């Protein structure tokens, strides 16, 4: 409970990468098109550290490691794209930050459209600031997923089952609005969610075929958990007297103090085990139609 109340050697060889550039000036804006070709890599690590801006992420149809379009104001924003090939894979670093004296929350100065390969497994480490972000992970082979979301408005989607098994998804959210749809398709073993101040929705629809564990800490935020009826669910909850917790009493039985089980728990192929801790915020559990 104190955590809630208190809350928050691979040797690499740099290689020349096939990049295509084209620049277009529109006033003070520069536009860059970049391509990184797949040349035998068996895996990919992507590290993103992006400040205020707009981010649109998805899958490409070319098989290239990256197809990107970036539009930014070079007088205000510094960007860096670095790709390094390792023994068996590649590491891609994407970074943007506002120059000294130009801190600005106008997202028009910094736009990233990113499309990744669906041919090799990818580890994503994503750290964003005051961004508007849409991450469509549908069709990508996600091996690991770590998200640190600042004062952002973010929507994340898994419309089809992830072909890789994710051992753990880590999500740390600040003062943000976050919606994740299709978590049942993410194919994870464990999900850890830490939410500060904001409005969050975790939608667990999808094709979950195994038992998965979900750890949730909510500070001052408001979290809605959407569950499909074909998944067995067990919830253990801990909260303060200032917190709020809402659950469908007709669908869940309180088997012991602050422990709830759905009527079909233990009888379904897919199961979700929740451990929920609430500080001064609220958590609401709702059922939703299975179709995405």
C-alpha positions in Angstrom: 0.0 0.0 0.0 2.9 2.4 0.6 3.9 1.9 -3.0 0.5 3.1 -4.1 0.3 6.0 -1.7 3.9 7.1 -2.3 3.7 6.6 -6.1 6.1 6.1 -9.0 27.0 -8.0 -23.2 26.3 -7.9 -26.6 29.1 -6.4 -28.7 27.5 -4.5 -31.5 28.9 -3.5 -34.8 27.5 -0.3 -36.4 26.7 -0.9 -40.0 25.7 1.2 -42.9 21.9 1.0 -43.3 20.0 1.3 -46.5 18.1 4.6 -45.9 16.1 6.5 -48.4 15.6 10.2 -47.7 13.4 12.9 -49.2 12.9 16.3 -47.8 10.1 18.7 -48.2 9.9 22.2 -46.7 6.6 23.7 -45.8 7.4 26.9 -43.9 9.5 25.8 -41.0 8.7 22.1 -41.3 11.0 19.4 -42.7 9.7 16.1 -43.8 11.9 12.9 -43.9 11.2 9.5 -45.4 13.4 6.7 -44.2 13.7 3.0 -44.9 15.8 0.3 -43.2 15.9 -2.9 -45.1 15.8 -6.4 -43.5 19.1 -8.1 -44.3 19.1 -11.4 -42.5 18.3 -10.2 -39.0 16.5 -12.7 -36.9 15.2 -10.3 -34.2 14.9 -6.6 -33.5 15.0 -4.3 -30.5 13.3 -0.9 -30.8 14.0 1.8 -28.2 11.9 4.9 -28.6 12.3 8.1 -26.6 10.0 10.8 -28.0 9.0 14.1 -26.5 5.9 16.0 -27.3 4.4 15.1 -30.7 2.2 12.8 -32.7 3.1 9.1 -33.1 1.4 6.6 -35.4 2.8 3.1 -35.3 1.8 0.0 -37.2 2.9 -2.8 -39.6 4.3 -2.4 -43.1 3.7 -4.6 -46.1 7.2 -4.4 -47.5 9.0 -6.6 -44.9 11.5 -3.8 -44.3 12.6 -3.3 -40.7 11.3 0.2 -40.8 9.3 2.5 -43.1 9.1 5.9 -41.6 7.8 9.4 -42.3 8.8 12.1 -39.9 7.7 15.7 -40.1 9.2 18.2 -37.6 10.5 21.8 -37.1 14.4 21.6 -37.1 14.5 24.9 -35.3 12.7 23.5 -32.4 13.1 19.7 -32.4 16.2 17.5 -32.5 15.7 14.0 -33.9 18.0 11.0 -34.1 17.5 7.6 -35.8 20.3 5.1 -35.2 20.4 1.5 -36.4 23.0 -1.1 -35.4 23.3 -4.7 -36.5 24.2 -7.2 -33.9 25.3 -10.8 -34.3 21.8 -12.2 -34.8 19.6 -9.1 -34.9 19.4 -5.4 -34.9 18.9 -2.5 -32.5 16.9 0.6 -33.6 17.0 3.8 -31.6 14.5 6.6 -32.3 14.7 9.8 -30.3 13.3 13.3 -30.4 13.6 16.2 -28.0 12.9 19.9 -28.1 15.9 22.1 -28.2 16.8 24.3 -25.2 14.4 27.2 -24.9 11.9 25.6 -27.3 9.8 23.4 -25.0 6.4 23.4 -26.6 3.5 21.1 -26.3 2.3 21.9 -29.8 2.4 18.4 -31.3 2.4 19.8 -34.9 6.1 20.4 -34.6 6.9 16.7 -34.3 5.1 13.9 -36.2 6.3 10.3 -36.5 4.6 7.7 -38.7 6.4 4.4 -38.1 5.7 1.0 -39.8 7.7 -2.1 -38.7 8.4 -5.5 -40.2 6.1 -8.4 -39.4 8.8 -11.0 -40.3 10.9 -11.1 -37.1 10.2 -10.9 -33.4 10.4 -7.3 -31.9 11.2 -6.1 -28.4 9.7 -2.7 -27.9 10.8 -0.2 -25.2 8.7 2.9 -25.7 9.1 6.1 -23.6 6.9 9.0 -24.7 6.1 12.5 -23.2 3.3 14.8 -24.1 2.2 12.9 -27.1 -0.9 11.9 -29.1 -0.1 8.3 -29.9 -1.8 5.4 -31.8 0.0 2.1 -31.5 -1.5 -0.7 -33.7 0.4 -3.8 -32.8 -1.8 -6.0 -35.0 0.2 -8.4 -37.2 3.5 -7.6 -35.5 5.6 -10.4 -33.8 6.0 -8.8 -30.4 8.4 -10.6 -28.0 8.6 -8.0 -25.2 6.7 -4.8 -24.6 7.6 -2.0 -22.1 5.7 1.3 -22.2 6.4 4.4 -20.2 3.7 6.9 -21.1 3.9 10.5 -19.8 1.3 13.2 -20.1 -0.1 11.5 -23.3 -3.2 10.5 -25.0 -2.6 7.0 -26.2 -4.6 4.3 -27.9 -3.2 0.7 -28.3 -4.8 -2.0 -30.4 -4.3 -5.8 -30.8 -6.9 -6.8 -33.4 -5.5 -10.2 -34.1 -3.5 -12.7 -31.9 0.2 -11.9 -31.4 2.3 -14.7 -32.9 4.9 -14.5 -30.2 4.4 -15.2 -26.5 5.2 -12.2 -24.3 6.5 -13.2 -21.0 5.6 -9.8 -19.5 4.0 -6.5 -20.5 5.0 -3.5 -18.4 2.9 -0.3 -18.6 3.7 2.8 -16.5 1.3 5.7 -17.1 1.5 9.2 -15.8 -1.1 11.9 -16.1 -2.6 10.4 -19.2 -5.6 9.1 -21.1 -5.0 5.5 -22.2 -7.1 3.0 -24.0 -5.9 -0.5 -24.8 -8.1 -2.8 -27.0 -7.7 -6.5 -27.5 -5.4 -7.4 -24.7 -6.7 -11.0 -25.0 -4.8 -11.1 -28.4 -1.5 -9.8 -26.9 -0.6 -13.4 -25.9 1.1 -12.4 -22.6 1.8 -14.4 -19.5 1.9 -11.4 -17.1 0.9 -7.8 -17.4 1.9 -5.1 -15.0 0.0 -1.8 -15.0 0.9 1.2 -12.9 -1.4 4.2 -13.4 -1.0 7.6 -11.9 -3.5 10.4 -12.6 -5.7 9.9 -15.6 -8.4 7.9 -17.3 -7.5 4.4 -18.3 -9.3 1.6 -20.1 -8.0 -2.0 -20.4 -10.0 -4.1 -22.8 -9.2 -7.9 -22.5 -11.2 -9.1 -25.5 -9.4 -11.5 -27.9 -8.4 -15.1 -28.2 -6.8 -15.8 -24.8 -6.0 -19.6 -24.6 -4.1 -19.8 -21.3 -3.9 -18.6 -17.8 -2.5 -15.0 -17.5 -1.7 -12.8 -14.6 -2.5 -9.1 -14.3 -1.0 -6.8 -11.6 -2.6 -3.4 -11.3 -1.7 -0.4 -9.2 -3.9 2.7 -9.5 -3.0 6.0 -7.7 -5.4 8.9 -8.3 -6.6 7.7 -11.7 -9.8 6.1 -12.9 -9.5 2.6 -14.5 -12.1 0.6 -16.4 -11.5 -3.1 -17.0 -13.5 -4.6 -19.8 -13.9 -8.4 -19.8 -15.3 -10.9 -22.3 -17.8 -13.4 -20.8 -15.9 -16.4 -22.2 -12.9 -15.9 -19.9 -12.7 -17.1 -16.3 -11.7 -14.4 -13.9 -10.4 -14.2 -10.4 -9.8 -10.8 -8.7 -8.0 -10.0 -5.5 -8.5 -6.4 -4.5 -6.9 -4.1 -1.9 -7.9 -0.5 -1.5 -8.0 2.4 1.0 -11.2 3.8 2.5 -10.9 6.7 -0.1 -10.8 4.3 -3.1 -13.7 3.1 -5.2 -14.2 -0.4 -6.6 -17.2 -1.5 -8.7 -18.0 -5.0 -9.9 -21.0 -6.8 -11.3 -22.3 -8.7 -8.3 -24.5 -10.9 -10.5 -21.5 -12.2 -12.4 -19.0 -12.5 -9.6 -19.0 -14.3 -6.2 -17.0 -12.9 -3.3 -15.4 -16.2 -2.3 -13.6 -14.5 0.6 -13.0 -11.0 1.8 -12.1 -8.8 -1.3 -11.6 -11.9 -3.5 -14.0 -12.4 -6.4 -14.5 -15.2 -8.9 -16.6 -15.3 -12.0 -19.1 -18.1 -12.3 -17.0 -19.8 -15.0 -13.6 -19.5 -13.3 -11.7 -22.7 -13.5 -13.9 -24.0 -16.3 -12.5 -22.1 -19.3 -9.4 -22.4 -21.4 -8.5 -18.7 -21.0 -8.2 -17.4 -17.5 -7.2 -14.0 -16.0 -5.9 -13.7 -12.4 -6.0 -10.1 -11.2 -4.2 -8.5 -8.3 -5.6 -5.0 -7.9 -4.4 -2.3 -5.5 -6.1 1.1 -5.4 -4.8 4.2 -3.7 -7.2 7.2 -4.0 -8.5 6.3 -7.4 -11.2 4.0 -8.8 -11.5 0.7 -10.6 -14.6 -0.5 -12.4 -15.1 -4.0 -13.7 -17.4 -4.5 -16.7 -18.4 -7.2 -19.1 -18.4 -6.5 -22.8 -19.4 -8.4 -26.0 -16.6 -10.7 -27.2 -16.3 -9.3 -30.8 -13.7 -6.6 -31.3 
